[in-house]
Amino acid sequence: MSADFTASLFSGGAARVATTSFLLSFPALFSIVNPFGASLIFAQATAGRSRGEIFALARLVAFYSFVLMVVSIWCGGKVLVFFGVTLNALRVAGGTVVAVRAWGLLQTPESIEAQKEKQALQGGKTVRSPNWSDAAFFPLAMPFTVGPGTIAVAIALGSGCPPGEPFLAYEGGITFAAVCVVLIVWATYAGSETLVSMLGVTGTRIVSRMAALVLLCIGVQILASGVQGFAVDMWHHIKASG
C-alpha cells in the first residue's frame, strides 16, 4: 500500500467517516454480543477445564467470531443484493431485528440468557468433547457468541455507507469496531471465572439492560434510515414519472 493511498484514506473526510462508522458500530456490536453476560454462561460451559484450555478456547472463539462478523460486514449485503434484496429492505429488516432483540433484552433478559445457555451447554452438558477445540466454532462462536442477531446487525451496518462517502474508510471503521468487540470477548471469556465473582448475576443484568437501551436506539436508527431510503426512492420515482 503506497504512502499516497494511505494518506488519502485517512485524511480529511475519510477519517471523519471512519470515526463516525466506528462510533455507530461499536455500541451496536457490543450490545448485541453482550460479552459480559455471555462470559457467565461461558464459565458454566467450560466448567472443569484447566486454565490453559479456557484461555486457548477463549482465543479460538474470539477468532471465529471475528471471522463471522467480518464476512457479514464486507460480504453479507452484497450476497443479499445478488438475490434481489435492496439495501433499504435490508436496513428495515436489520433495524427491526435489532430493535426487537433489544426490547427483549430490556424486558426479559432472563429468557435471552436461558436461550444462550441452552445453545452453549448443548442440552445441559458442559463442553466435554474429546478435543475441546471442536466446540470453539459450534456452538460457542456460532450461535452462542455471534448469532443471527449479530449477523443481521453486521450486515445492516456494512451496507449503510452513505452515498458519496469513502467506502473503504466506512467499512474500516466498522471492522475496527468488530476487532474491539472480539478483543473484549477474548478478555471476558478468558477471565470468565474472575468476572463471575466480581459482577455476579445482578451486576451482569444491569450492564445488559444498559447495553440493550443503546442497542434499541441503534436499531431504530437503522430502521429509520431504511424507511427514509424507501421514501426518497418513491419520491424520485413519482417525480420522474410526473
Stockholm file with secondary structure:
# STOCKHOLM 1.0

chainA/1-242         MSADFTASLFSGGAARVATTSFLLSFPALFSIVNPFGASLIFAQATAGRSRGEIFALARLVAFYSFVLMVVSIWCGGKVLVFFGVTLNALRVAGGTVVAVRAWGLLQTPESIEAQKEKQALQGGKTVRSPNWSDAAFFPLAMPFTVGPGTIAVAIALGSGCPPGEPFLAYEGGITFAAVCVVLIVWATYAGSETLVSMLGVTGTRIVSRMAALVLLCIGVQILASGVQGFAVDMWHHIKASG
#=GR chainA/1-242 SS CCHHHHHHHTSTHHHHHHHHHHHHHHHHHHHHHCHHHHHHHHHHHTTTCCHHHHHHHHHHHHHHHHHHHHHIIIIIHHHHHHTTCCHHHHHHHHHHHHHHHHHHHHHCHHHHHHHHHHHHHTTTCCCCCSSTTHHIIIIIIIIIISCHHHHHHHHHHHTCCCTTSCHHHHHHHHHHHHHHHHHHHHHHHHTHHHHHHHHHHHHHHHHHHHHHHHHHHHHHHHHHHHHHHHHHHHHHHHHHHC
#=GC SS_cons         CCHHHHHHHTSTHHHHHHHHHHHHHHHHHHHHHCHHHHHHHHHHHTTTCCHHHHHHHHHHHHHHHHHHHHHIIIIIHHHHHHTTCCHHHHHHHHHHHHHHHHHHHHHCHHHHHHHHHHHHHTTTCCCCCSSTTHHIIIIIIIIIISCHHHHHHHHHHHTCCCTTSCHHHHHHHHHHHHHHHHHHHHHHHHTHHHHHHHHHHHHHHHHHHHHHHHHHHHHHHHHHHHHHHHHHHHHHHHHHHC
//
